[in-house]
């Protein structure tokens, strides 16, 4: 059923839904909320929790003042609260409030309550009339990721219709499995996911849907593993002098861990069986040079090798590095770069070079797996930052050759117990050692009162010629008023910091060309402070960047924070990471303290796994790891293990391939786009 079949959705609104990759009513019912808004009753100021989402009621007293600072308008006023106490309100770029607000009228203000000295403060708080707020109180209202022109309210209205219109009674998970696992039916899970009756029903609904994700994923992984086992080596190789000479000529020595993994790779390539190997290494552990050595060995044996990166910037960096190495070390390679922004003229030439075999190392993004790309003798496929690619994408590139060797790289530190499940079709190599010359990053976990001190420190680092990242969880104002967003934060920094400091914004909603331009400008030192979402997590290598400041650090998973931190500390200078927490809760600070105490990604992952439970449903997302729509491999490790065990049991049953009870599950497996990355979330 097309989305336009729903009442109130015309062609223009449908186009907005299309931007969210929602084309049908079926797509819509599986477009789950990113969070829920719970409107608690207003509280007296003296009983309110500091640095928490709070609702207080009161009346405006005194004047409503607006001042301008370097193009930024700041509106402020005082509120006399019901129950006593005064609350100072601040709004940025909302000068119209001066004319729309009325004194001596009761309002309810909802936002993050801060205590600065002895003064209670709220910034950018939402305002409601009491009757308006009363309609929402004590309900869990879904909040969806939206796009400009499409409100959360519009998505919610459409969702109520879609759930009624779509047939959810055909459950692909057989009843006996649901009963044994204690899971909701698909219909109940979807309904409760969007419009939960209580937190308890929401937890159960999410459990069912996360189980489905993990089950389908592990079923596909098991099937890939079974088909990959004992495949004879179609591209046998021998050890070559070129790689030995390069290792000796490098300006640094490989670590013991790198030597060990390189030996494992060579043994794979020269063995009787096709290589299917994962290199799992912490940020900065030296995976890329091992990939280059593997490509050079492949080329020296007369074959082609391809390496796919998740972003154009990262693919370009790999290409430039290889070109420099080719010239410096006189390597017998001919690399080409193929990305989505490659011009039509260049693309045609590159296609011809690949097909003829003249190009023997092909670097790029998803463009490498397009139908028009025909390889002459592709023997090796490397996927960089594996968590950014779906299983199907990895298969698509591998299928460009005839049972090619596959090398997968991931900087996401995953405990080995989970890695065995998630990468069940691959042999695992671990790089657990960092180069000796790397200075450890100095970390600090602070609350929001530290911001001004952090800003002065940032100015000091910039004056010393260094660069800075500031990470915000949201793109724009209005997505989640309690969280910092890139657009408002950039404006605030420009009004706060020295005017000589060049500040720019970067986020995933920008067009690819604009993102690339900003990233390149930052790499060229034309930007001092880059305010960004996690879009910078992969794809920027700026050794001159020495400071990273992460706002609302409590809203990210530890693995993702560690990945982000890996953007600094890449040069010779001392680097720093400042994690700003909007929550003072003991469990939050204990979790972030793990990052404060260690730069070891594998230790952080194991500690995170111990601390995490089924508590916070959406507040913490590990988008740095293998990407699932709802599932989180740390928080949901127990469900992942259950789904893995169930997948093994299902595939061990002969009845699975013929029994009518499994017909819908078999059909679902054939059509499931398992583990496809959703770039809208970064």
N, C-alpha and C positions, 0 to 999 in steps of 0.2 A: 504494500500500500504506500503510494507516494506521500510525502509529507504534506503536500498541498491538499490531500483528501481530508485533512483535519480542519475543523471549523476555525476561521480566523487567520489561516495561513495562506496568503496569496503568493504570487511569484516573487515579489520583493523580499518578503519575510523568508520564503524558502531559500533564496540565495544566501541569506544570513546564516541559516541552518547549515547550508552546504559548506560554509567556511569552517564549521565545527565537524565536518565529515558526517553530517546527518542528512540522509537523503530520503529515507523512508520512515514510516511509523515504527518499524522493527528496529531500525538504527536508533531511534529516539529512546525506546524503552531500555536500551542497553547503554544509554548515555547517562552514567550515574553521577549523583551529586559529588562535588569535590569536598563538601563540608556541610555542616548543618548549623543553623543559627538557633540558639536557645535563648529566648527572651525571658530572663528571670525577673522577678518583681523588683521594683526600685528599692534601694536600701538607704539607710541613713549614712551620711558621709563618714561618721566616726566608726561605723561597722564595715565599711567597704574595704575590699582587698586592694592593696596598692599593686600596680603593674598587672592588673587583671581587667578583663572586660566587665564593666560595671554600669548599672543604670541608677541614676539618682534623679530626683525631681526637685524643681526649684523655680524661682522667678528671677528675671534679670533686674539687677539694681545698678544705678549709675549710668554712665555714658557707654555707648558702643563706639569704640575708637578704631579707625583704620589708618595705618601708616604704610609707607612704601620704602622698601629697601632694595636697591638695585633691580628694579622691575618686579619685585615680589611684594604683593599686598598682604598685609598681616592685620586681620581683624580680631579684636579682643574685647572681652567684657567680663564682669563678675556676676556670679549666680549665688543668690542666697538660698541655701538648700533647706528642704523640709527636714525637720529633725535637728537643724542647727548646722552651722559651719558655712564657709564661703568657698566656692569653686571658681578658679580662674580659667576661662575658656579662650582658646586660640584657634583661628582658622586661617589657612593660607589660600590666597587667590580666590576669596569669596567675598568681595566688597559689597555685594548686593544684600548681604545679611543685615547691614546697617539699616536698610529701609524695610526689610521684610519682618524682622523680629519686633516683638512688642514687649514693653516693660510691664511688670505686674501681672503677666499672664503665666499660668503654670505650664511648664514644659518638662518633658522627661529627656534627659541627656544620657546617651549611651556611648561609651567609648572606653579606652584604656585610661585608668586613673593613675596619675603619677604624683609623687610627693617630691617637690623641689624645695629643699630647706624645710620651712614650716608651712609652705603653701601647696594646696592641692590644685592640680592642673589637669586639664583634658585638652588634647589637640584633635581637631577634625572630628569631633563627636557628632553622631547622628542626633537629630532632634525630632521629638514626636509630641503630638498632643496626647493627653492622658487616654482619651477614648480610642485613639488610633493604636496606642501601645497596648491597651487592654485586650484588643482583638488578637494580638500575637503572643501575649504572655503565656508561658508554660507549654508552648508548642515547639516541636523540633521541625523547623522549616528548612527544606533542602536549598542549598546554594550550588548553582551550576557554573562551570566555566562558560563565559559568554563572549560575545564579540561586539564591537561598536554598533549600536543600533538595535541590539537584541538584549532585552532586559531579563533579569532572573525571573521576574513575574511572568513574562511571555513564555519562557521555557517551561515554567511550572504549569501554566494553563494548558499548554500543548501536551505536556506529559500526562496530565489527568485524562485527557481524551485518548491518548495513544495506548495507555495501559488497558483501557476498556476495549479498544478496537483490535488490538493484536492478540492472536491466539497463543497463550502461554501454557496451555494445558498439556501440550505434547512435550513431555519431559524426556530429554535424551538420557538422563541418568536413571537406570532401572530402579523400580521401587524397592527391590531387596537390598540394593546398595544404599539407598537413602535411609532405609530403616536400620541397617547395620551401622551406618556412620552417624545416625542421629541428625539428619539434614532436612531442612525445609524442602518442599516441592519448589520447582523453578518459579511457578506462578506466585506463591507466597513470598519467595525470596525477592523477586523483582518488585512486587508491590510494597513490601516493607522497606526495601532499600530506598525507594523514592519518598514514601510517606509513612515513616515508622510510627507505630502506635506507642512505642516506648523505646528506651535505650536497649532493653533486653531483646526485643524483637529485631531491632537493627543489628545487634551483634550476631544473632542467629542468621539473619538474611545475608549479611556479609560473609559469614563462615561458609555458607553454601556456595556463593558466587566465587569466593577465593578458592575453595576446593575444586570447583569446575576448572578454573584457570590452570591451577597446578596439575590437575589430572590430565587435561588435554595436552598440556606441555610435556609432561613426563611420558605420556603414551607415544607422542611423536618422537621424543628423544630415544626411547627404547627401540622404536622401530628403526630409527636411523642407526643406532648402535648395532642392531642385529644385521642390518644390510651392509654395514661397513666392516664387520669383523672378517678378518682373514681375506681381504681383497688383495689379490696379487699385485705387486708393484709394476705398473705399466710404464713407468719412467725411472728405471734404475739409474742411480748416479754413483759416481766415485768421488772420493775426497780430492780436492783440487788445491793447487799451490796458491791461487789468487787469494783465497780466504786466509790462508796462513800468513801470506805477506801483508795483507791488510791489518790483521790483528797485531802483527809486530810493528807496523808503521803508525798505528793510532797514537795520538798524543797522551793517551791514558792507558792504564792496564785494565783488562777485564777483571771483574771480581771472580772469586772462586765459584760463586753461584752461576755467573754467566758462563764460565768455562764448562761447568757441569751440564747446564741446559744445552749449550752448543754441541756438546758431545752426544746428548740424547737426540737432538735434531739430525745430526750427521748419521747416527746409527739408524734412524728411521728412513732417511733418504736412500741409504745404501743397503737396506734390508730387503727381504723378499716381499714385504707387505707395504701397502700404501700408508703414508703418514696421516694421522688424525690427532693432532696435539694442541693442547692449550698451554700457553705461557701465562701464568698468573703471577704478576709482579707488582709490587707497590709502586706508587708514584715516584719516578726518578730512579728506578732500579736498573734501567738499561735494556728494556725490551726492544727498542727500535733498532739498535745496532745489531742485535741478533736477527731481526727480520731482514735487515740489509745483507748480512752475511749469507742468510739462507737464499735470498734472491740471487746474489752473486754466484753461489754454488750452483744454483739451478741454471743460470745463463752459461756458466763455464762448461756445463754438461750438454749445451746445445739446445736448451729448452727456453720457453717463455715463462715468466712469473708475473703475477698480478697482486697488487696490494690495495685493498679497499679501506678507506677511512670514512668516518661518519660526517665530516664537514669539509667544505672546500678549502678552508684555511689550513686545516691539518694536512689534507692531501697535498696542498701547495707547498707546505713546509717540508714534507717528506721529499717531494720532487726537487726543491731547491737544494736540500741537504745532499741528495744523491748526485746532483749535477756538480756540486762543489767537490764531493769526494771523487767523482769520476775524473775531474781535472787534476786534483791534487795528487791522487794515487794512480792515475793513468789506468783506470779500471776498464775492462772490455765490455762495457754495458752501453745500451742505448735506451734511456728512459723516456717515456712520454707521459703527459698529464692529461687526463680526460675527466672533466666535471660538467655539471649542468650549465655553467656559464661559458664553456668553451665555444668560440664562435663557429658558425656553420662552415666557414672556409677551413679553419684549422681542424675541425672535427672530421671533415672529409679526408684531409691529408693523414690524420692520425689513424682513422679506420684503415686506410690503405697500408700504412706502415705496420699495423698490428696483423693484418691479414697476410701480408707478405713475409712477416717474421723479422723485418728490419728492426722494428721496435721489440726489444726483448724483455724490458721491464715496464709494466703498465701500471701507473699509479692513478688513483681517482676516487670518486664517490660511487653512488648508486649507478652512475652512468656506465660503469664497467659491465653491468649485467643486462644492458639493453640488447634487444634482438639484433640491431645493426652491427654490434661489435662481434667480429668473427676472428678468432684466434687461430694462428697457424699450428702451434704445438704447445699449448698451455699445459704445464706440468705441475705448477704450484700456485696455490691461492692463499693469500694471507689476509685476514680481516683484523684491522686494528680497532681497539676499543670494542670488543665483541658485544658488550652489553647494549650497544647502540644499534645492533642489527638483529633482525628476526632470524629464526632458524631457517625460514623459507628463503630469506635473502642469501644466507650463507650457502644453502643448497643451490640456489640459482647461479651463483658465481662458480661454484665447484663443477656444476654441470656444463659450463662452457668448455671444459676439457673432458677427457675420458678417464674417469676415476683418478682425478688429480690428487696430489698431496695437499693436505689442508693444515695450515698453521693459524691458530686463533690466539689473539692477545687481549688480555684484560687487565686494567689497573685497579679493578674493584676487588678489594680484599674480602674474600668470602671464606669462612671457616671450612676446612676440608670436608667435614661431614655433609655440608650443604653443596659444596662444589661437586662432589661425586654424583649427587642427584641432578644438579643443574647442567653439568657438562658430562652427562653419563655416556655420551658417544665419543668422548675424547680422552686421550691419555693426558695426564696433568703434570706439568713441570712448574715448579715454584721458584721464583727469584726472591729470596728472603734476605738479601744483602744489598746495602746501598754503597755507591762509590765512596771511597775514603775521604775525598776532598769536599764533600757536601757539609756545610754548616747546618746544624739542627735549627729548625725554625723555633723562635721564641713565641710562646702562646700565652694568652691571658683570657679568662672568662670574666666578664663584667656585666653590671646592670646598666640601665639606660642613663643613670646619673653620671656615668663615665664619658658620655659622648663628647662633651666640650673638651675634656682632656685629650681624647682620641683625635679630635679635629686639629688641635694644636700640634700633636705628634705627627699627624699626616702632613701638615704644613712644613714642619721641620724636615721630614724625609724628602718632600718635593723640593725644598730649597737646597737640599744636598744633591739634587739631580736624579732622584729616584721617582718611581711611579707607584700608583696605588689602585687597588680594586676595592670597591664597596659593593657588597651583595645585598639585594633586597629580595624577599620572597614573591612579591607581586609586581605586576607591570604598571598598573594604573590605579588611581584613586577610585574607590567604590567597589572594588573586587572583594575586599575584606578590610573594613575600616580599622580593625585592630592591628593590622600588619603594615609595615613600611612598604612603599611602592617606589619603583624606579623614577617615575615621572615627577612626583612631588618631592622626592628626596633630592633629585638633581637640582630642582629649583631652590630647595632649602640650602643646599651646600653652596650654590652660587651666591646666595645672599649672606652666607656665613663666613666663607673663606676669603682669603686675599684675592683681589680681582685679577691678579697676574696669573693665578693658577687656572689652567685649562681643564674644564670639567665637561664630560660628555656622558650621554646615556646609551645603553645598549640592551635590547630585549628581543625575545623570540618573535614578536609580532611585526618587527621591521622586515622589509623586503630583503632578500638575500644579498643584493648588491649593496644596500645601505649597511647591513651588518658587516659585510666584508670590508667596506670602506673604513668603518669605524675601527674594526680590529686592526687593519693595516696601519691606520693613523696612530693607534696606541702603540703598536710594535715599532713604529718609526719615531716614537717619543714626541709626537705632536699633541698628544693628550696626556695630562698629568694624572688625573683621577678619573677612572672609568666606573660609573655607577651602572650595575648590571644585574640581571637575573642570573640563574644558573646556566644560561646559554654559554658562558665562558668556561664552564666546567671542562669541556673538551675543545681543543682547537686553538689555544693561544699559548705561544711559548715566548715570553718576554722576560729574559734574564734580568732586565733592569727594574722589574717590579719587585718591591721589597716589603710591601704592606698589604694585607688583606683584612678588611673589616666586614664582618657578617652581621647584618641586622636580623633580629628575630631568629637567632641561632637555634632556639628551642624548637622551631618549626621544621628543621631539617633533620634527616637521619645522620647518624655519626659517620657512616660510610661516605655519604655525599659531602659532608663538611670536610672530611679528610681529602676527598677528591678535589674540592675547591681549594683547599689549603695548598695543594700541589701546584697551583699556578704561581706561587711565590717560592723563594728559596731555590731558584733555578740558575742563579748566577753565583758570583764569588762573595757578594756582600751579605751581611747578616740580614735575615728577613724576619718578619713579625706577623702574627695572626691574632686579631682581636675579635672574640666571639661575644656579641652583645645579646644578652638574654632579656626578653621582655617579661619573663616569669622568674620569680624568686623561690618557687616551690623547691623544697629540699631534693625531691627526686629528679627534677629538671637540672638543678645545679650539679648533682652527683653524676648525671649522665654526661654533661658537658665537661666535667672535671677530667673525664677519661681522655679527652682531646688535649686538655691543659697539661696532662702529665706525660703524654706519649706522642711521638710522631710515627709510630709503627702501626701501619694499617691493619696487619693481621691481628695484632694484640687488640686494637680498637674494635675490630669486627667481633672478636671472641667475647670481649667484655660487653659490647652492645647486646650480643645475643643473650648473655646472662641476665642483663637488666631488663630487657624488653619483655613485655607480656601482652595480653590481649586488651590492654587498656585503651589507649588513644586510637580511635578508629582512623582518623584522617590527618591529625595534626602533624605527624611525622611521616615524611615520604623519602624513601631511599631511591630517588630517581637516578642515582649514580650506578645502581646495580642493574641486573637483568630486569627489564621493564615489563611489569604486568599492570593491567588497568587498575585493579584493586589490591592485589596481593603484594605483600612486603615480605621478602625472604627472611628477614630478621624477626619482625614481629610475629609473622605467621609460620615460623619454622616448624612448629608442631603440625600444622595443617599440611605443610609441604611434605613432611615425612609420611603422614597418613595417606596423602594422595599418591606419593611414590610407591608405598607398599601396595595400595589398591591397584595401581597400574600394573605392577608385577603380577598380582593375582589375576587380574582380568586377562592379560596376555597369555597366562599359563593355562587358561581354560580353552579347550578345543571349541566349546560352545560359542565363544566370542565371535568366531568367524562365520557362524551359521545361525545361531539362536535369534529368534525374532525379538527377544527382549533387548538385545544389543543393537538392533537395526538403526535406531535413531542416533546412538552413540557412534556407530561406525560412520554414519552419514556426516555427523558433526565433525569427526576427525578429518574427513576428506575435505571439508570446506573451511575448517578453522584456520584463520590467519594467526597462528600461534606466535606469541612473543614479538609482534610487530611494534616497533617503537612509535610512540605518539609524540611528534615534535611540537604539538601545541602546548605541551606541559612544561617546556623548558624555555 
